[in-house]
Amino acid sequence: RRTMYLIKWKGFADNTWERLANISIELIAKFKEAYRDFKGNHLGVELLNKRRRRGNIEYYMR
């Protein structure tokens, strides 16, 4: 099982799914911190849909 992140690239129209190994650890930490309140709870991320595709589970978040 692996975590993948949907990345919106600046200056490019297409988004891509990337493995954690392909993304800066510092950027992931900043992303996670941006969605926490003062108690450490996640904010602003809502699960819209979950599906299985090609043997993987995909989550659509907002």
Phi and psi restraints in degrees (value plus and minus 20) as a CYANA .aco file:
   2 ARG   PHI    -157.3  -117.3
   2 ARG   PSI     128.1   168.1
   3 THR   PHI    -111.2   -71.2
   3 THR   PSI     114.6   154.6
   4 MET   PHI    -145.8  -105.8
   4 MET   PSI     126.4   166.4
   5 TYR   PHI    -136.1   -96.1
   5 TYR   PSI     115.3   155.3
   6 LEU   PHI    -104.2   -64.2
   6 LEU   PSI      96.8   136.8
   7 ILE   PHI    -124.7   -84.7
   7 ILE   PSI     108.0   148.0
   8 LYS   PHI    -117.8   -77.8
   8 LYS   PSI      95.7   135.7
   9 TRP   PHI    -110.3   -70.3
   9 TRP   PSI     113.9   153.9
  10 LYS   PHI     -86.8   -46.8
  10 LYS   PSI     112.2   152.2
  11 GLY   PHI      63.6   103.6
  11 GLY   PSI     -19.6    20.4
  12 PHE   PHI    -146.8  -106.8
  12 PHE   PSI     123.7   163.7
  13 ALA   PHI     -97.7   -57.7
  13 ALA   PSI     -53.5   -13.5
  14 ASP   PHI    -109.9   -69.9
  14 ASP   PSI     119.2   159.2
  15 ASN   PHI    -114.3   -74.3
  15 ASN   PSI     134.0   174.0
  16 THR   PHI    -153.9  -113.9
  16 THR   PSI     130.8   170.8
  17 TRP   PHI    -107.4   -67.4
  17 TRP   PSI     107.8   147.8
  18 GLU   PHI    -146.9  -106.9
  18 GLU   PSI     122.9   162.9
  19 ARG   PHI     -94.2   -54.2
  19 ARG   PSI     137.3   177.3
  20 LEU   PHI     -77.0   -37.0
  20 LEU   PSI     -55.6   -15.6
  21 ALA   PHI     -82.6   -42.6
  21 ALA   PSI     -41.1    -1.1
  22 ASN   PHI    -115.2   -75.2
  22 ASN   PSI     -17.3    22.7
  23 ILE   PHI    -142.9  -102.9
  23 ILE   PSI     125.0   165.0
  24 SER   PHI     -81.4   -41.4
  24 SER   PSI     109.1   149.1
  25 ILE   PHI     -79.7   -39.7
  25 ILE   PSI     -56.7   -16.7
  26 GLU   PHI     -83.7   -43.7
  26 GLU   PSI     -59.4   -19.4
  27 LEU   PHI     -86.3   -46.3
  27 LEU   PSI     -59.6   -19.6
  28 ILE   PHI     -84.7   -44.7
  28 ILE   PSI     -62.3   -22.3
  29 ALA   PHI     -82.2   -42.2
  29 ALA   PSI     -62.2   -22.2
  30 LYS   PHI     -84.1   -44.1
  30 LYS   PSI     -60.7   -20.7
  31 PHE   PHI     -81.2   -41.2
  31 PHE   PSI     -68.2   -28.2
  32 LYS   PHI     -84.0   -44.0
  32 LYS   PSI     -60.4   -20.4
  33 GLU   PHI     -84.8   -44.8
  33 GLU   PSI     -55.2   -15.2
  34 ALA   PHI     -84.8   -44.8
  34 ALA   PSI     -40.9    -0.9
  35 TYR   PHI    -130.8   -90.8
  35 TYR   PSI      12.1    52.1
  36 ARG   PHI    -141.1  -101.1
  36 ARG   PSI     125.4   165.4
  37 ASP   PHI    -111.8   -71.8
  37 ASP   PSI    -193.4  -153.4
  38 PHE   PHI     -86.6   -46.6
  38 PHE   PSI     -36.5     3.5
  39 LYS   PHI    -113.7   -73.7
  39 LYS   PSI     -23.1    16.9
  40 GLY   PHI      72.7   112.7
  40 GLY   PSI     -15.8    24.2
  41 ASN   PHI    -100.2   -60.2
  41 ASN   PSI     126.7   166.7
  42 HIS   PHI     -94.3   -54.3
  42 HIS   PSI     119.5   159.5
  43 LEU   PHI    -145.1  -105.1
  43 LEU   PSI     135.3   175.3
  44 GLY   PHI      51.7    91.7
  44 GLY   PSI     -14.5    25.5
  45 VAL   PHI    -136.5   -96.5
  45 VAL   PSI     104.6   144.6
  46 GLU   PHI    -144.6  -104.6
  46 GLU   PSI     111.7   151.7
  47 LEU   PHI     -97.2   -57.2
  47 LEU   PSI      97.9   137.9
  48 LEU   PHI    -113.3   -73.3
  48 LEU   PSI     -57.9   -17.9
  49 ASN   PHI    -180.7  -140.7
  49 ASN   PSI     134.2   174.2
  50 LYS   PHI    -158.2  -118.2
  50 LYS   PSI     112.0   152.0
  51 ARG   PHI    -168.9  -128.9
  51 ARG   PSI     139.2   179.2
  52 ARG   PHI    -120.1   -80.1
  52 ARG   PSI     108.9   148.9
  53 ARG   PHI    -160.7  -120.7
  53 ARG   PSI     103.5   143.5
  54 ARG   PHI      32.6    72.6
  54 ARG   PSI      19.4    59.4
  55 GLY   PHI      62.9   102.9
  55 GLY   PSI     -22.3    17.7
  56 ASN   PHI    -131.5   -91.5
  56 ASN   PSI     132.6   172.6
  57 ILE   PHI    -115.8   -75.8
  57 ILE   PSI     108.3   148.3
  58 GLU   PHI    -131.4   -91.4
  58 GLU   PSI     117.8   157.8
  59 TYR   PHI    -135.9   -95.9
  59 TYR   PSI     111.4   151.4
  60 TYR   PHI    -125.4   -85.4
  60 TYR   PSI      97.8   137.8
  61 MET   PHI    -136.2   -96.2
  61 MET   PSI     135.8   175.8
